[in-house]
């Protein structure tokens, strides 16, 4: 490792029971989500990412309880170019930034997407974030899910937030509008993995990664329910997959809820809005965490975006309307 002034990453993680016997590079991607799997594989091969003090191969199976230690130079400045984009700043101090990401904005560049993302916008507005992994982003939301995200403003905070995500000490709550009238809340515990036939989708599958979603009823309508979901795990598309698996797919979710169609007995305005709602009706509306530097308990909440608020308002009118 060279001795220049590049910041040093020093992060640790333990292999949890649900990751037992998985590949080292796969577990590393789970343990250190702020870095790409390609970069983590390089660090494994160079010995900068070690397990129980020893070097491992990227394909080597690890056991629950083993300890990963990443000590490496931070990646050079990301090559995302700064571009303006619409997002709301909910909170900012010298250490963290909390933003409200709008639906339709991809979080960071990836396969087939080189620009026009939240990361590009963050670098445009705060060029100092260019020196951080993924511009300080430590978790993600689906492109068409709106809501709150926390961003690190320096490497120490980035490492602390990544650790908090691993330890599940950051609590995220989501509002979801689903098909069907739910009587009560509950929890969904079902393993999630890649769909056996549709490789771009996730599904509840045998041998998938353990996942649990808690939900409670916020409001009932004639044929729909507004629920609040709390994630105990953070699997890809978790709420969408779990809700569809449980029989109450999200409104507008063409990937996991294509079979769910508006009822014919809605008032015209409600039926039209339901047909025209072209994204999953999901918003990350609350974020709770202990400030990584000050230790202060922090909580932020937002209202759903305008399109979802409008749909909820129309469904209230539909529930109160005359359908004779």
Buried (B, 14 or more C-beta within 10 A) or exposed (E): EEEEEBBEBEBBBEBBEBBBEBBBBBBBBBBBBBBBBEBBBBBBBEEBBBBEEEBBEBEEEBEEEBEBBBBBBBBEBBEBEBEEBEBEEBEEEEBBBBBBBBBEBBBBBEEEEEEEBBBBBBBBBBEEBBBBBBBBBBBBBBBBBBBBBBBBBBBBBBBBBBBBBBEEEBEBBBBBBBBBEBEEEBBBEBBBBBBEEEEEBBBBBEEBBBBBBBBBBBBBBBBBBBBBBBBBBBBBBBBBBBBBBBEBBBBBBEBBBEEBEBEEEBBEBBBEBBEEBEBBBBBBBBBBBBBBBEEEEBEBEBEBBEBBEBBBEBBBEBBEBEEE
